[in-house]
């Protein structure tokens, strides 16, 4: 289907076929002077073009036809009128530049705050706790885990500086108190002690403590 301007300024709607570089007009549907007439002629041209072709019954909204959208060769320019044309240049398809598990980070952070641990006013310590929950690893490697979580990254020296405040800032007592408050408000109390340190050794002579 082709839409071209006529000498009178109307828009002619034609059904054409192009074969080996040669264009043949199969049907001249008519000429439109208004948007409504153009829409009717375009629909008629579609029916003519699809007469001998199978088509799936898929409902697709028809594009609104506008006479002003057809270039007018009489103006001596190939550009369309600017009135009514949306501003902005075409952009290429989007592409993924990075991914992160921000939802996991936000969820663990919300639980941390809900338990009252935010009484320790130290965002770096908070992030280290979240990183250890997600993947127990070294302090230096915690930056990688936090990057995957979409968190703000600080330097290793900053991590060391904040961890040095754990004892002077009485972090342990504050967090232990929040744990006790949370547990005592929800029934019975129980205490679980566990060691997350991985011990590795080799001994030629085994005993009750050291076994290969």
Secondary structure, 3 states (H helix, E strand, C coil): CEEEECCCCCEEEEEEEEECCEEEEEEEEEEECCHHHHHHHHHHHHHHHCCCCCCCCCCCCCCCCCHHHCCCHHHCCCCCCCCCCCCCCCCCCCCCCCCCCHHHHHHHHHHHHHCCHHHCCCHHHHHHHHHHHHCCCCCCCHHHHHHHHCCCCCCHHHHHHHHCHHHHCCHHHHHHHHHHHHHHCCCCCCCCCCCCCCCCCCCCCCCCCCCC
